[in-house]
């Protein structure tokens, strides 16, 4: 009986558990470690902040999903991971051994800018963000990617004055034009090409020679690896993410899979890709237990992006194609609600 440890309940492991609830994995004992028994679905976070959804509508029951997939759920976080000894140490001191592990614990925001850790509120974890985000009148958002733009427009929709700092564009030219136009229409104070150099008590944002005080600085910068990966013994890329082979296994420790933000892959770190990682993992765990060759991951570079714009309006993009309108928001709403119904109803008995 193989001991399979699942670290985190991101998109990939959620997809895996939904699959296993329908088709159980025999010959393995599964344990899922994740911080919260109920978890916010990240794609609906801007809608929660904008007021389109109650928090409960945007959550899925991680503990129940694990139960239906015949996995033991442990509420906690990994503090140390030893790939060679095949153990994970949790925040409460417990140590869990494994024969096979899969890492889908996400990433943290890059808080290397001085003062960002002490004087800004990180967007991750999302549950803490929603708990701590109160009605504020003047907010700075640092990070002009899809997440930063969506949250800036969501906060603006709920009545705040919002300044969005963006060091560089994260989008192709036509999509960048649409996003900037949407930000301007919604009267977000958008500052392209302006890097936040420091966050001081106040909080005060320092960007070049400019200094401005806000009620809150929201930190939505790029992904950085979780700290415990550095001492895990796993082969990492230059940024600190797990190097994987074509089956999404560690190149140094093939009994460890890395999915979603944890993995070093030549594709955007997005939920769309992570769901496909989970579908592959569901196949490969079965093959691993059966002793048959594993399937390879096939990247999908032209993934669909649906970016919400505060109100019930969204921008759609795939490859070179872009469009926008209310219809795009309703399309996204239908996709998101269908995904949550899948997670919350899968394997109901």
C-alpha positions in Angstrom: 0.0 0.0 0.0 1.7 3.2 -1.2 1.5 6.3 1.1 0.6 9.3 -1.1 1.0 12.7 0.4 -0.8 15.6 -1.2 0.5 19.0 -0.1 -2.0 21.8 -0.7 -5.5 22.0 -2.2 -4.8 24.2 -5.3 -6.5 23.8 -8.6 -4.5 20.6 -9.5 -5.3 18.7 -6.3 -8.9 19.9 -6.3 -9.2 18.4 -9.8 -7.4 15.2 -8.7 -9.7 14.7 -5.7 -12.8 15.3 -7.8 -11.6 12.6 -10.1 -10.8 10.2 -7.3 -14.3 10.7 -5.7 -15.7 9.2 -8.9 -13.0 6.6 -9.5 -11.2 5.7 -6.3 -7.5 4.9 -6.4 -6.9 1.4 -5.0 -3.5 0.4 -3.7 -2.7 3.7 -2.1 -3.4 5.6 1.2 -3.9 9.3 0.5 -3.3 12.1 2.9 -4.1 15.8 2.1 -2.4 18.6 4.0 -3.9 22.0 3.5 -4.4 25.1 5.8 -8.2 25.5 5.6 -11.1 23.0 5.7 -13.0 25.4 3.4 -11.1 27.3 0.8 -11.8 30.3 -1.4 -11.7 29.7 -5.2 -9.2 32.3 -6.4 -10.9 33.1 -9.7 -13.9 34.4 -7.7 -11.9 36.5 -5.3 -12.4 39.8 -7.2 -16.1 39.1 -7.4 -16.2 38.6 -3.6 -14.4 41.9 -3.1 -16.6 43.7 -5.6 -19.7 42.4 -3.9 -21.0 40.1 -6.6 -20.7 37.0 -4.5 -21.0 36.2 -0.8 -17.9 34.6 0.5 -19.7 31.2 1.0 -20.7 31.2 -2.7 -17.0 31.3 -3.7 -15.7 28.6 -1.3 -15.4 24.8 -1.7 -15.3 22.3 1.2 -11.8 20.9 1.1 -12.3 18.5 4.0 -15.5 17.0 2.5 -13.9 16.7 -1.0 -11.0 14.8 0.5 -13.4 12.5 2.4 -15.3 11.7 -0.8 -12.0 10.9 -2.5 -11.1 8.5 0.4 -8.2 10.8 1.5 -7.4 11.7 5.1 -7.6 15.5 5.5 -5.1 17.3 7.9 -5.6 21.0 8.5 -2.1 22.5 8.6 0.8 23.8 6.6 4.2 22.2 5.6 7.1 23.9 7.4 9.8 21.5 6.2 10.1 19.0 3.4 12.8 16.4 3.1 12.7 14.7 -0.4 15.5 12.3 0.4 14.1 11.1 3.8 10.6 11.3 2.3 9.1 13.2 5.2 7.1 16.5 5.6 7.1 18.4 8.9 3.9 20.4 9.7 3.5 23.6 11.5 2.3 21.8 14.6 5.5 19.6 14.7 3.9 16.5 13.2 6.0 14.5 10.7 4.4 12.6 7.9 6.2 10.0 5.9 5.4 9.2 2.3 6.3 6.9 -0.6 4.9 9.4 -3.2 4.3 13.1 -2.7 2.6 15.8 -4.9 3.2 19.5 -4.2 0.3 21.8 -5.1 0.7 24.4 -2.3 0.9 27.4 -4.6 3.4 30.2 -4.2 3.8 33.4 -2.1 3.9 37.0 -3.4 7.3 38.4 -4.0 7.9 40.5 -0.9 11.6 41.3 -1.6 10.8 45.1 -1.9 11.8 46.7 1.4 8.9 47.2 3.8 6.4 45.2 1.7 6.3 42.4 4.2 5.8 44.7 7.2 3.6 47.5 5.9 1.6 45.9 3.0 -1.2 43.3 3.0 -0.3 40.4 0.7 -3.0 39.0 -1.5 -2.1 35.5 -0.3 -3.5 33.7 1.4 -6.8 34.7 0.0 -8.7 33.7 3.2 -6.7 36.1 5.3 -7.1 38.9 2.7 -10.8 38.7 2.8 -10.8 38.5 6.6 -8.6 41.6 7.0 -9.8 43.7 4.1 -12.0 46.4 5.5 -13.8 49.3 3.9 -11.0 51.7 3.1 -11.1 54.9 1.1 -7.6 55.1 -0.4 -5.8 51.9 -1.5 -2.6 51.3 -3.4 -2.3 48.1 -5.4 1.3 47.0 -6.2 1.4 44.7 -9.2 -0.1 45.3 -12.6 -0.7 41.7 -13.8 -4.1 40.1 -14.2 -4.6 39.7 -10.4 -3.6 43.3 -9.6 -5.8 44.8 -12.3 -8.8 42.7 -11.3 -8.5 43.6 -7.6 -7.9 47.3 -8.4 -11.2 47.4 -10.4 -13.0 45.3 -7.8 -12.0 47.8 -5.0 -12.9 50.7 -7.2 -16.3 49.1 -7.8 -17.0 48.9 -4.1 -16.2 52.6 -3.7 -12.5 53.0 -2.9 -10.0 55.4 -4.4 -7.4 53.1 -6.0 -3.9 53.6 -7.3 -2.4 50.8 -9.3 1.4 50.6 -9.7 2.7 48.5 -12.5 6.4 48.2 -13.2 5.9 46.5 -16.6 3.0 45.2 -18.7 2.2 41.5 -18.2 0.1 41.3 -21.4 0.4 41.2 -25.2 -0.1 44.6 -26.8 -3.8 44.4 -27.8 -4.8 42.9 -24.4 -2.7 45.5 -22.6 -4.6 48.2 -24.4 -7.9 46.8 -23.4 -6.9 46.4 -19.8 -5.5 49.9 -19.5 -8.7 51.3 -21.2 -10.8 49.4 -18.7 -8.8 50.7 -15.7 -9.1 54.3 -17.0 -12.9 53.9 -17.6 -13.3 52.8 -14.0 -11.2 55.8 -12.8 -8.4 53.7 -11.3 -5.3 55.9 -11.0 -3.2 53.6 -13.2 0.6 54.3 -13.1 2.3 52.1 -15.8 6.1 51.9 -15.7 6.1 52.9 -12.1 7.9 50.5 -9.7 7.3 50.5 -6.0 10.8 50.8 -4.5 9.8 50.8 -0.8 6.9 50.7 1.6 7.2 52.8 4.7 5.1 53.0 7.9 1.9 54.9 7.3 1.7 53.0 4.9 3.6 55.2 2.5 4.5 54.0 -1.0 7.9 55.2 -2.3 8.2 55.0 -6.1 11.3 56.8 -7.4 11.1 60.4 -6.1 7.4 60.1 -5.4 6.0 59.4 -1.9 2.3 58.9 -1.2 0.4 57.8 1.8 -2.6 55.3 1.7 -5.0 53.7 4.0 -3.8 50.3 2.7 -1.2 48.9 0.4 -2.3 45.7 -1.3 0.7 43.5 -2.5 -0.1 41.6 -5.7 3.3 41.2 -7.2 4.6 38.1 -9.0 4.9 34.6 -7.7 7.8 33.6 -5.4 8.5 30.0 -4.2 7.5 28.8 -0.8 10.4 29.1 1.6 10.6 25.4 2.5 11.4 24.4 -1.1 14.9 25.8 -0.7 15.8 23.2 1.9 13.8 20.4 0.5 16.7 18.8 -1.5 14.6 18.9 -4.7 16.3 20.3 -7.8 15.1 23.9 -8.3 15.4 26.4 -11.1 17.1 29.8 -10.7 13.9 31.3 -9.2 13.5 28.5 -6.7 10.6 26.5 -8.2 10.8 22.7 -8.6 12.3 21.4 -11.8 10.1 18.8 -13.3 10.2 16.3 -16.2 7.6 15.6 -18.8 5.4 13.7 -16.3 5.6 16.6 -13.8 7.9 14.7 -11.5 10.9 16.2 -9.8 14.0 15.7 -12.0 16.0 14.8 -8.8 13.4 12.8 -6.9 10.9 11.2 -9.3 8.7 10.1 -6.4 7.7 13.7 -5.9 5.3 15.5 -8.3 5.1 19.3 -8.5 2.1 21.0 -9.9 0.7 24.5 -10.4 2.8 27.4 -9.0 5.2 25.0 -7.3 6.6 23.7 -10.7 9.1 25.4 -13.0 7.3 25.2 -16.3 7.5 27.3 -19.5 3.9 28.5 -19.2 2.0 31.1 -17.2 1.2 30.2 -13.6 -2.6 30.0 -13.8 -5.5 27.9 -12.6 -6.3 26.9 -16.2 -3.0 25.1 -16.5 -3.1 23.7 -13.0 -6.4 22.0 -13.6 -4.8 20.2 -16.5 -1.9 19.2 -14.2 -4.4 17.7 -11.9 -6.1 15.7 -14.7 -2.7 14.3 -15.6 -1.9 13.5 -12.0 -5.1 11.5 -11.7 -4.0 9.3 -14.6 -0.4 9.0 -13.5 -1.1 8.0 -9.9 -3.2 5.1 -11.2 -0.4 4.2 -13.6 2.2 4.5 -10.8 0.3 2.1 -8.5 -0.3 -0.3 -11.4 3.4 -0.2 -12.5 2.7 1.0 -16.0 4.4 3.8 -17.9 3.4 7.4 -17.0 1.7 9.8 -19.4 3.5 13.0 -20.4 2.1 16.5 -19.9 1.2 18.4 -23.1 1.5 22.2 -22.5 -1.4 24.4 -23.9 0.2 27.8 -24.6 -3.1 29.4 -25.8 -5.1 29.1 -22.6 -8.2 31.2 -22.1 -8.0 34.3 -19.9 -11.1 36.0 -18.5 -10.3 39.1 -16.6 -13.0 40.8 -14.6 -13.4 44.6 -14.6 -15.1 45.5 -11.3 -18.6 45.6 -12.6 -20.2 42.6 -14.3 -18.0 43.1 -17.3 -14.9 41.2 -18.4 -12.2 41.0 -21.0 -11.6 37.7 -22.8 -8.3 36.7 -24.4 -6.9 33.6 -26.0 -3.7 33.8 -28.0 -3.9 36.8 -30.3 -7.7 37.1 -29.9 -9.3 39.5 -27.5 -12.8 40.8 -26.8 -14.8 42.3 -24.0 -18.3 42.9 -22.7 -20.9 41.9 -20.2 -21.3 38.6 -22.0 -17.7 37.7 -21.0 -18.4 38.2 -17.3 -21.4 36.0 -17.5 -19.4 33.4 -19.4 -16.7 33.5 -16.6 -19.5 33.4 -14.0 -20.9 30.2 -15.5 -17.5 28.5 -15.7 -16.6 29.4 -12.1 -20.0 28.3 -10.7 -19.8 25.0 -12.7 -16.3 24.4 -11.3 -17.5 24.9 -7.7 -20.5 22.7 -8.2 -18.2 20.0 -9.4 -16.0 20.3 -6.3 -18.8 20.6 -3.8 -21.1 17.9 -5.3 -18.5 15.4 -6.6 -19.1 11.9 -5.2 -22.0 12.9 -3.0 -23.3 9.9 -1.1 
